[in-house]
Amino acid sequence: MTAIRAAYPNYYRVQAEIDDAINLWAEMLVDDKAEYIAKAVKEFIKTDISGFPPTIGQIRNKAGEIKKAEYDKRKRETDMLPEPEIDIAEMPEELKRKMAAWMRGMQV
């Protein structure tokens, strides 16, 4: 709310309004990740041309878009990585015998 209040100084002037807004936003956004909500508020403020503060729904939608974009980016980056080569070598017979002997010695 601090960022919204600073970006839209003509709104939320009375402390009672600010307190009510904070309580409402906190209640409505309780299930959302704060990281995405913060990014959404910043993005909204940066791109807003209306001059009006955002609604809770606008911020939640933008947060969802940001989350999806980040997921898609990670997915693309992961998909571009080559599959790791796994070279599974057969255990040498001498090592197999030593392991078997050691395991027999461990049995009670």
Secondary structure as UniProt FT lines:
FT   HELIX           2..7
FT   TURN            9..10
FT   HELIX           15..28
FT   TURN            29..31
FT   HELIX           34..47
FT   HELIX           56..80
FT   HELIX           93..106
//
